[in-house]
Amino acid sequence: MARVDRAADYGNAAAMLTAFTLAFRQLGDPAVLRVLAKSQVLTVLIVAILGAGLWWLAERGLAMAGLEQGRGLVALLGTLVAAWLVWRIVALAVLQFFADEVVQAVEARHYPEALASARKLGFSEELSQGLRGAVRALGWNLVALPVALVLLVTGVGPPLVFLLVNAVLLGRELQDMVWLRHRHDPQAAAPLTGVNRALLGGAVAGLMTVPFVNLLAPLLGAAAATHLVHRAKAPHAA
């Protein structure tokens, strides 16, 4: 398949739309479908285990506080909210382990020269990146929580706070999934600007709020990030 033409301006919405359109078109790729199946099964399993633990802790905590009426419902609602917040963190952390397969599938179709020169990340490096990303995401979401609670009276404040925080976090993580495979010089600057990373992360964070679409969001984000990184690295390549 012929490689796509590269636009000259990578900071605008058109470039982002092009990257996500190309990512969506490749969802039928067998290599991408395998990653989707593996990552979703693992993500659902981890979130289910965490959810069960959170529900038990919430239920026990409410019981100790003396709440009897509606205790189970309150614990369940609290667990569902926590699961919604944790989902994106877990999904992205899980995808770190399969990111190479997604990135390689996109590079094989659109950027074969880049694929040939990519370095292989070892298991320890992948694990380290995944854990650092998960801890960073959890930490910043916890920092944002008090701000979201203060803005609770506005109705729209909390979702906007978490969307902004996760946009920045996701943009960085998605860029690094691709960039680290091609960063032969540790001092080399990242290819995407802060604005581009925020736009990328914001798009994925937004997709993660849509039922069913959120299952595809991390995968689409990884594929779109691959296009954005390579286009930013070689904007004038044919």
C-alpha positions in Angstrom: 0.0 0.0 0.0 1.4 3.5 -0.9 2.4 5.6 2.0 0.3 8.7 2.9 1.3 12.2 1.9 2.6 14.3 4.7 1.2 17.7 5.4 3.4 20.6 6.2 1.6 21.8 9.3 1.5 19.2 12.1 0.1 21.5 14.8 -3.4 22.0 13.4 -6.6 20.1 13.8 -6.4 18.8 10.2 -3.2 16.9 11.0 -4.8 15.3 14.1 -7.9 14.4 12.1 -5.8 12.8 9.4 -3.8 10.7 12.0 -7.0 9.4 13.6 -8.6 8.7 10.3 -5.6 6.6 9.2 -5.6 4.9 12.6 -9.3 4.0 12.3 -8.8 2.6 8.8 -6.2 0.2 10.1 -8.4 -1.3 12.9 -9.1 -4.3 10.6 -5.4 -5.1 10.4 -5.0 -8.7 11.9 -1.9 -7.5 13.9 -4.0 -4.6 15.4 -7.0 -6.9 16.1 -4.7 -9.3 18.0 -3.5 -6.5 20.2 -7.1 -5.3 20.7 -8.2 -8.7 21.9 -5.2 -9.2 24.3 -5.2 -5.7 25.7 -9.0 -5.6 26.3 -9.1 -9.0 28.0 -6.3 -8.0 30.3 -7.6 -4.5 31.0 -11.1 -5.8 31.8 -9.7 -8.5 34.1 -7.5 -6.0 36.0 -10.3 -3.4 36.4 -12.7 -6.1 37.5 -10.3 -7.3 40.2 -9.6 -3.7 41.3 -13.3 -3.0 41.3 -14.1 -6.0 43.5 -11.5 -4.9 45.9 -12.7 -1.3 46.0 -16.3 -2.4 46.5 -15.3 -4.6 49.4 -13.3 -1.8 51.0 -16.1 0.8 50.5 -18.7 -1.6 51.8 -16.7 -2.4 54.9 -15.8 1.3 55.4 -19.5 2.3 55.3 -20.4 -0.5 57.7 -17.8 0.7 60.2 -19.2 4.2 59.8 -22.6 2.9 60.8 -24.4 3.3 57.5 -26.9 0.5 57.0 -29.6 1.7 54.6 -28.4 1.8 51.0 -24.9 0.8 52.0 -24.5 -1.6 49.1 -25.8 0.9 46.5 -23.5 3.7 47.8 -20.5 1.3 47.7 -21.5 0.2 44.2 -21.9 3.7 42.8 -18.5 4.7 44.3 -16.9 1.7 42.8 -18.3 2.5 39.4 -17.0 6.1 39.5 -13.6 4.8 40.6 -13.5 2.2 37.9 -14.3 4.9 35.3 -11.4 6.9 36.5 -9.1 4.0 36.7 -10.0 2.5 33.3 -7.9 4.8 31.2 -4.9 4.4 33.5 -5.1 0.6 33.4 -5.9 0.5 29.7 -2.9 2.7 28.8 -0.6 0.8 31.2 -1.6 -2.5 29.6 -1.2 -1.1 26.1 2.4 -0.3 27.0 3.2 -4.0 26.9 1.7 -4.4 23.4 2.5 -1.0 22.0 5.3 -2.3 19.9 2.9 -4.5 18.0 0.6 -1.6 17.2 3.4 0.8 16.3 5.0 -1.9 14.1 1.8 -2.6 12.3 1.4 1.1 11.4 5.1 1.5 10.5 5.0 -1.6 8.3 2.2 -0.1 6.3 3.1 3.5 6.2 6.7 4.0 7.4 8.8 1.0 6.5 12.1 2.9 6.6 11.4 3.9 10.2 10.5 0.4 11.1 13.8 -0.9 9.8 15.8 1.5 12.0 13.7 1.1 15.2 15.4 -0.3 18.3 13.8 -3.0 20.4 12.8 -2.1 23.9 13.7 -4.7 26.4 11.1 -6.1 28.8 12.5 -4.2 31.8 12.4 -0.9 29.9 8.8 -1.6 28.8 7.8 -2.5 32.3 9.5 0.5 33.7 7.8 2.8 31.2 4.4 1.2 31.9 4.7 1.5 35.7 6.0 5.1 35.5 3.2 6.1 33.3 0.6 4.4 35.5 2.0 6.0 38.7 2.3 9.4 37.0 -1.4 9.2 35.8 -2.6 8.0 39.2 -0.7 10.7 41.0 -1.9 13.6 38.9 -5.5 12.4 39.0 -5.3 12.3 42.8 -3.9 15.8 42.8 -6.7 16.9 40.5 -9.4 15.3 42.7 -9.6 18.1 45.3 -9.9 20.6 42.5 -12.6 18.6 40.9 -14.5 18.3 44.2 -14.4 22.1 44.7 -15.8 22.5 41.2 -18.5 19.9 41.8 -21.2 22.6 42.3 -20.6 23.8 38.7 -21.6 20.4 37.3 -19.2 20.5 34.4 -16.1 21.4 36.4 -14.9 17.9 37.5 -15.1 16.3 34.0 -13.2 19.3 32.5 -10.5 19.1 35.2 -10.0 15.3 34.6 -10.1 15.8 30.8 -7.4 18.4 30.9 -5.2 16.4 33.3 -5.5 13.2 31.3 -5.1 15.0 28.0 -1.6 16.1 29.0 -0.7 12.7 30.5 -2.1 10.6 27.7 -0.4 12.8 25.0 3.0 12.2 26.6 2.5 8.5 27.1 1.3 8.0 23.6 4.2 9.9 22.1 6.7 8.0 24.1 5.2 4.6 23.0 6.5 5.5 19.5 9.3 7.9 20.1 11.3 5.8 22.5 11.7 3.1 19.8 13.4 5.7 17.6 15.3 7.8 20.2 18.8 6.6 19.6 20.2 9.7 21.3 19.0 10.0 24.9 19.4 13.8 24.7 17.2 14.1 21.5 14.2 16.4 21.9 10.7 14.9 21.6 9.2 15.4 18.2 5.7 16.6 19.3 5.1 20.0 20.8 3.2 20.4 24.0 0.1 21.6 22.1 0.2 18.5 19.8 0.6 16.2 22.8 -2.4 17.9 24.5 -4.5 17.6 21.4 -3.6 14.0 21.0 -4.2 13.2 24.6 -7.4 15.2 24.7 -8.8 13.3 21.7 -8.1 10.0 23.3 -9.4 11.1 26.7 -12.6 12.2 25.0 -13.0 8.9 23.2 -12.5 7.1 26.5 -15.7 8.7 27.9 -17.8 7.2 25.1 -19.2 3.7 25.9 -17.8 0.9 23.7 -15.6 3.4 21.8 -13.5 3.6 25.0 -12.5 0.0 24.2 -10.8 1.2 21.1 -9.5 4.5 22.3 -6.0 3.5 23.6 -5.4 1.5 20.4 -6.5 4.4 18.1 -4.3 6.7 20.2 -1.2 4.6 19.8 -1.8 4.3 16.0 -2.5 8.0 15.6 0.6 8.9 17.7 2.7 6.8 15.3 1.5 8.9 12.4 2.0 12.2 14.2 5.5 11.3 15.5 6.8 10.1 12.1 5.3 13.1 10.3 6.8 15.5 12.8 10.2 13.8 12.5 10.2 14.0 8.6 7.7 16.6 7.6 9.1 17.0 4.1 9.7 13.4 3.3 7.8 12.0 0.3 
